[in-house]
Amino acid sequence: MTLIDQADTPRQGEELDVQAVEAFMKKQIPTLQGSCRIRQFPGGASNLTYLVEFDQESFVLRRPPFGTKAKSAHDMGREFRVMQKLKPVYPYVPRMIASCDDESVLGAPFYIMERLVGFIPRADLPAELGFGPGQHRAICLEFIDKLVELHRVDYQKAGLADLGKPDGYVTRQVEGWSQRYLAARTDNVPDFAGVRQWLHEHKPDQIRTCVIHNDYRFDNIVFDPNEPTRAIGVLDWEMATLGDPLMDLGNSLAYWVEAGDDPLMQKMRRQPTHLPGMLTRAEIVELYRQKMDLPPVNFTWYRVYGLFRLAVIAQQIYYRFAAGQTQDQRFAQFHVMVTHLERLSLSAIKG
């Protein structure tokens, strides 16, 4: 296994028109030499990510999933513009190259950005890293530091004041995710009625407003293969907005599976957060609070919100699979995850 994140043959039903991509790229960058080659990165449960290679250069292409109807949930032009504006003030954003909203090219909007060459921590770290508890802790601290750095960006100076609507953010999120869940619900998952009601009745005041990533996970972070405890990039900005930083942290920790979590959670794990040296969720909350100079906070609401939001995302993906809009077998059992996330949410509410 190589440390560099690898792409492979595109999944069935997710192939791109190679000639169309080559023509578009050579129009944008006339100096490109050779024929275009396209492979697909292994992530991409939402927007799809491809490696586009020429003789001397390589790039990354992002497009919405095939079969999607909700363009507002996969606004490629918005994602491109957000990353363009963030790059000068948050250097971990890849350099943006070109955006295309002409759907006649690939059947959907897409954009091209630079490829950050590095490794992305997924469910299991590459064995050749030889990491022990000390290095596990180091990448965990790097994970927290890069989130804090993002939350400290002056969004007004960065020209991002129009990124979202801070007023009423907490209420809009609870109501919006509730509506999205009900719209995507299938008959083999619970209705989350108790969780949705509790979130609505216990909404906290927004602690402050900042740029939030909204999908900040280890598998959206690129680490330097030559200095593997140093982050060099943060990817997947499709849900970035202005909002509450503690809600962003709650979203991140919904994915954070600890060594002591139940067996089903361990099967759901997508990050190496169970390893010796990794901080617990509670330790992360406290360290983040200190770094952000926030007062002590009861994190239960943010924990439940993150779990519910993750359930909605998983259910939306499962709905596409159940409706035959994708053939990706990774999604076939997502309804089991959704059901378990309701149990975890109710357990957190009960303390």
C-alpha positions as CSV (number, residue, x, y, z in Angstrom):
1,M,0.0,0.0,0.0
2,T,1.2,3.5,-0.8
3,L,0.7,6.4,1.5
4,I,-0.6,8.6,-1.3
5,D,-4.4,8.5,-1.6
6,Q,-5.2,6.3,-4.6
7,A,-7.9,6.5,-7.3
8,D,-9.2,3.5,-9.1
9,T,-11.5,2.6,-12.1
10,P,-14.7,4.6,-11.8
11,R,-17.6,2.7,-10.2
12,Q,-20.2,1.2,-12.4
13,G,-22.7,3.9,-13.4
14,E,-20.3,6.7,-12.3
15,E,-18.1,6.8,-15.4
16,L,-17.3,10.2,-17.0
17,D,-17.0,11.2,-20.7
18,V,-13.3,11.2,-21.0
19,Q,-13.2,13.1,-24.3
20,A,-15.5,15.8,-22.9
21,V,-13.3,16.3,-19.9
22,E,-10.2,16.4,-22.0
23,A,-11.7,19.0,-24.4
24,F,-12.8,21.2,-21.4
25,M,-9.5,21.0,-19.7
26,K,-7.4,21.8,-22.7
27,K,-9.6,24.8,-23.4
28,Q,-8.9,26.0,-19.8
29,I,-5.2,25.1,-19.9
30,P,-3.9,25.1,-23.5
31,T,-0.5,23.9,-22.4
32,L,-1.7,20.5,-21.3
33,Q,0.0,17.6,-23.1
34,G,-1.2,14.0,-23.8
35,S,-4.5,12.2,-23.5
36,C,-6.8,12.5,-20.5
37,R,-7.1,9.6,-18.1
38,I,-9.8,9.5,-15.4
39,R,-10.0,7.4,-12.2
40,Q,-12.2,7.8,-9.2
41,F,-11.3,8.3,-5.5
42,P,-12.8,5.8,-3.1
43,G,-14.8,8.3,-1.0
44,G,-17.8,10.2,-2.4
45,A,-21.0,9.2,-0.8
46,S,-22.3,12.6,-1.7
47,N,-20.4,14.6,-4.4
48,L,-18.2,12.4,-6.5
49,T,-14.4,13.0,-6.8
50,Y,-12.2,11.9,-9.7
51,L,-8.5,12.1,-10.6
52,V,-7.9,13.6,-14.0
53,E,-4.4,13.0,-15.4
54,F,-2.4,14.2,-18.3
55,D,1.2,13.5,-19.2
56,Q,2.8,16.0,-16.8
57,E,-0.1,17.2,-14.6
58,S,-3.0,15.9,-12.6
59,F,-6.1,17.5,-11.2
60,V,-9.3,16.7,-9.2
61,L,-12.8,16.9,-10.7
62,R,-15.9,17.1,-8.5
63,R,-19.5,16.6,-9.6
64,P,-22.8,15.8,-8.0
65,P,-23.9,12.1,-7.7
66,F,-25.7,10.6,-10.6
67,G,-29.4,10.5,-10.3
68,T,-29.7,13.4,-7.9
69,K,-32.5,15.8,-8.3
70,A,-31.9,18.3,-5.5
71,K,-29.5,20.8,-7.1
72,S,-29.5,23.0,-4.1
73,A,-27.9,20.2,-2.1
74,H,-25.1,19.8,-4.7
75,D,-24.4,23.4,-5.8
76,M,-21.0,23.0,-7.5
77,G,-20.7,26.7,-8.4
78,R,-21.3,27.7,-4.8
79,E,-18.7,25.2,-3.6
80,F,-16.2,26.5,-6.1
81,R,-16.7,30.2,-5.1
82,V,-16.5,29.4,-1.4
83,M,-13.2,27.7,-1.8
84,Q,-11.9,30.5,-4.0
85,K,-12.6,33.1,-1.3
86,L,-11.3,30.9,1.5
87,K,-8.0,30.0,0.0
88,P,-6.3,33.3,0.8
89,V,-7.2,33.2,4.5
90,Y,-7.3,29.4,5.1
91,P,-4.3,27.9,3.1
92,Y,-5.5,24.3,3.5
93,V,-8.1,24.8,0.7
94,P,-7.0,23.5,-2.7
95,R,-6.4,26.0,-5.5
96,M,-9.4,26.3,-7.7
97,I,-8.9,26.1,-11.5
98,A,-12.2,26.1,-13.4
99,S,-15.9,25.7,-12.9
100,C,-18.5,24.5,-15.5
101,D,-22.2,25.0,-15.2
102,D,-23.0,23.9,-18.7
103,E,-24.7,20.5,-18.2
104,S,-24.2,19.5,-21.8
105,V,-20.6,18.8,-21.0
106,L,-21.0,16.1,-18.4
107,G,-24.7,16.0,-17.6
108,A,-24.2,18.1,-14.5
109,P,-22.2,21.1,-13.2
110,F,-18.7,20.3,-12.1
111,Y,-15.4,22.0,-11.2
112,I,-11.7,21.4,-11.4
113,M,-9.1,22.0,-8.6
114,E,-5.5,21.2,-7.9
115,R,-4.7,17.8,-6.6
116,L,-3.2,17.8,-3.1
117,V,-0.8,14.8,-3.0
118,G,-0.9,13.2,0.4
119,F,-2.6,10.5,2.4
120,I,-6.1,10.7,3.8
121,P,-6.9,8.9,7.1
122,R,-9.7,6.5,6.5
123,A,-11.0,3.6,8.6
124,D,-7.5,2.2,9.0
125,L,-4.1,4.0,8.8
126,P,-1.6,2.6,6.3
127,A,0.6,0.1,8.1
128,E,3.8,1.5,6.6
129,L,3.3,4.7,8.6
130,G,4.4,2.8,11.7
131,F,2.3,5.1,13.9
132,G,2.1,4.5,17.7
133,P,0.0,6.3,20.3
134,G,2.2,9.4,20.1
135,Q,1.6,9.9,16.4
136,H,-2.1,9.1,16.8
137,R,-2.4,11.8,19.3
138,A,-0.4,14.2,17.1
139,I,-2.8,13.8,14.1
140,C,-5.7,14.1,16.5
141,L,-4.4,17.5,17.8
142,E,-3.8,18.6,14.2
143,F,-7.4,17.7,13.4
144,I,-8.6,20.0,16.3
145,D,-6.1,22.8,15.5
146,K,-7.2,23.0,11.8
147,L,-10.9,23.2,12.9
148,V,-10.1,25.9,15.4
149,E,-8.1,27.8,12.7
150,L,-11.1,27.7,10.4
151,H,-13.5,28.9,13.1
152,R,-11.2,31.9,13.8
153,V,-11.2,33.1,10.1
154,D,-12.6,36.6,9.8
155,Y,-15.4,35.8,7.4
156,Q,-16.2,39.5,6.7
157,K,-12.6,40.3,5.7
158,A,-12.6,37.2,3.5
159,G,-15.6,38.4,1.6
160,L,-17.8,35.6,2.9
161,A,-20.5,37.6,4.7
162,D,-23.0,36.3,2.1
163,L,-22.0,32.6,2.7
164,G,-25.0,32.1,5.0
165,K,-27.7,33.7,7.2
166,P,-26.4,33.5,10.8
167,D,-29.7,34.8,12.3
168,G,-31.9,32.0,13.2
169,Y,-29.3,29.4,12.2
170,V,-30.0,26.9,15.0
171,T,-33.8,26.9,14.4
172,R,-33.3,26.6,10.6
173,Q,-31.0,23.6,11.0
174,V,-33.3,21.7,13.3
175,E,-36.3,22.3,11.1
176,G,-34.5,21.8,7.8
177,W,-32.9,18.5,8.8
178,S,-36.2,17.3,10.2
179,Q,-37.9,18.1,6.9
180,R,-35.2,16.4,4.9
181,Y,-35.4,13.3,7.0
182,L,-39.2,12.9,6.6
183,A,-38.8,13.5,2.8
184,A,-36.3,10.7,2.5
185,R,-37.8,8.3,5.0
186,T,-38.4,4.7,3.9
187,D,-40.6,2.2,5.7
188,N,-37.6,0.4,7.3
189,V,-36.3,3.2,9.5
190,P,-37.8,5.0,12.6
191,D,-39.4,8.4,12.4
192,F,-37.1,10.1,15.0
193,A,-40.1,11.9,16.4
194,G,-38.8,12.0,20.0
195,V,-35.4,13.1,18.9
196,R,-36.8,15.8,16.6
197,Q,-39.1,17.1,19.3
198,W,-36.3,17.2,21.9
199,L,-34.0,19.1,19.6
200,H,-36.6,21.7,18.9
201,E,-37.6,22.1,22.6
202,H,-34.1,22.4,23.9
203,K,-32.4,24.6,21.2
204,P,-29.5,26.6,22.7
205,D,-28.7,30.2,21.8
206,Q,-26.1,30.5,19.0
207,I,-22.8,30.9,20.8
208,R,-21.1,32.9,18.0
209,T,-21.0,33.1,14.2
210,C,-18.1,31.8,12.1
211,V,-17.3,29.9,8.9
212,I,-18.2,26.2,9.5
213,H,-17.2,23.3,7.3
214,N,-20.2,21.2,8.1
215,D,-18.5,17.9,7.1
216,Y,-15.2,18.1,9.0
217,R,-13.8,14.6,9.3
218,F,-10.4,12.8,9.1
219,D,-11.3,11.5,5.7
220,N,-11.6,15.1,4.4
221,I,-8.1,16.0,5.6
222,V,-5.0,15.5,3.5
223,F,-1.7,14.8,5.4
224,D,1.8,15.3,4.1
225,P,3.3,11.9,3.2
226,N,6.8,13.2,4.1
227,E,5.7,14.7,7.4
228,P,2.7,12.5,8.1
229,T,1.5,14.3,11.3
230,R,1.1,17.6,9.4
231,A,-2.1,18.5,7.6
232,I,-1.8,20.1,4.2
233,G,-5.3,20.3,3.0
234,V,-9.0,20.2,3.9
235,L,-11.5,18.9,1.3
236,D,-15.2,18.7,0.6
237,W,-16.6,22.2,1.2
238,E,-20.0,21.6,-0.3
239,M,-21.9,22.2,3.0
240,A,-19.8,25.1,4.3
241,T,-21.8,28.1,5.6
242,L,-21.9,30.6,8.4
243,G,-23.1,29.1,11.6
244,D,-22.5,28.0,15.2
245,P,-19.0,26.5,15.8
246,L,-20.3,24.1,18.4
247,M,-22.8,22.6,15.9
248,D,-19.9,22.1,13.5
249,L,-18.0,20.3,16.3
250,G,-21.1,18.2,17.1
251,N,-21.3,17.2,13.4
252,S,-17.6,16.1,13.5
253,L,-17.9,14.1,16.7
254,A,-21.0,12.2,15.3
255,Y,-18.4,10.3,13.2
256,W,-15.9,9.9,16.1
257,V,-16.0,6.3,17.1
258,E,-14.1,5.6,20.3
259,A,-12.4,2.3,21.3
260,G,-15.1,1.7,23.9
261,D,-18.1,2.3,21.6
262,D,-20.5,-0.6,20.8
263,P,-19.8,-3.2,18.1
264,L,-22.3,-1.7,15.6
265,M,-20.6,1.7,15.9
266,Q,-17.3,0.0,15.3
267,K,-18.6,-1.5,12.1
268,M,-19.8,2.0,11.1
269,R,-16.4,3.5,11.8
270,R,-14.8,5.5,8.8
271,Q,-11.9,7.0,10.7
272,P,-9.0,5.7,12.8
273,T,-10.4,7.4,15.9
274,H,-10.4,4.2,18.0
275,L,-6.6,3.9,18.1
276,P,-4.5,4.3,21.3
277,G,-3.5,7.9,21.8
278,M,-6.6,9.4,20.1
279,L,-8.6,11.7,22.3
280,T,-12.1,10.8,23.4
281,R,-15.1,12.9,22.3
282,A,-15.2,14.5,25.8
283,E,-11.5,15.4,25.7
284,I,-11.9,16.9,22.3
285,V,-14.8,19.1,23.4
286,E,-12.8,20.4,26.4
287,L,-9.6,21.0,24.4
288,Y,-11.6,22.8,21.6
289,R,-13.4,24.9,24.2
290,Q,-10.1,26.0,25.7
291,K,-8.5,26.8,22.3
292,M,-11.6,28.8,21.3
293,D,-11.8,30.5,24.7
294,L,-15.4,29.5,25.2
295,P,-17.2,29.2,28.5
296,P,-18.0,25.7,29.9
297,V,-20.9,24.2,27.9
298,N,-23.3,21.2,28.2
299,F,-22.5,19.5,24.9
300,T,-25.4,17.0,25.0
301,W,-27.6,19.0,22.6
302,Y,-24.8,19.4,20.1
303,R,-24.1,15.6,20.4
304,V,-27.7,14.7,19.6
305,Y,-27.9,17.2,16.8
306,G,-24.8,15.8,15.2
307,L,-26.1,12.2,15.5
308,F,-29.5,13.2,14.0
309,R,-27.9,15.1,11.2
310,L,-25.7,12.1,10.4
311,A,-28.8,9.9,10.3
312,V,-30.5,12.3,7.8
313,I,-27.4,12.2,5.5
314,A,-27.2,8.4,5.7
315,Q,-31.0,8.1,5.0
316,Q,-30.8,10.5,2.0
317,I,-28.0,8.3,0.6
318,Y,-30.0,5.1,1.4
319,Y,-33.1,6.6,-0.3
320,R,-31.1,7.1,-3.5
321,F,-30.0,3.4,-3.3
322,A,-33.5,2.2,-2.6
323,A,-34.9,4.2,-5.5
324,G,-32.4,2.7,-7.9
325,Q,-30.6,6.0,-8.4
326,T,-27.2,4.5,-7.5
327,Q,-26.0,0.9,-7.6
328,D,-23.2,1.4,-5.1
329,Q,-23.5,-1.5,-2.7
330,R,-21.8,0.4,0.1
331,F,-25.2,2.0,0.7
332,A,-27.3,-1.2,0.9
333,Q,-27.3,-1.4,4.7
334,F,-27.4,2.3,5.5
335,H,-30.9,1.9,7.0
336,V,-29.3,-0.2,9.8
337,M,-27.0,2.7,10.6
338,V,-30.0,5.1,10.6
339,T,-31.9,3.0,13.1
340,H,-28.9,2.7,15.4
341,L,-28.3,6.4,15.3
342,E,-31.8,6.9,16.7
343,R,-30.9,4.6,19.6
344,L,-27.7,6.5,20.3
345,S,-29.6,9.9,20.1
346,L,-32.2,8.7,22.6
347,S,-29.5,7.3,24.9
348,A,-27.6,10.6,24.9
349,I,-30.9,12.5,25.7
350,K,-31.5,10.2,28.7
351,G,-27.9,10.8,29.9
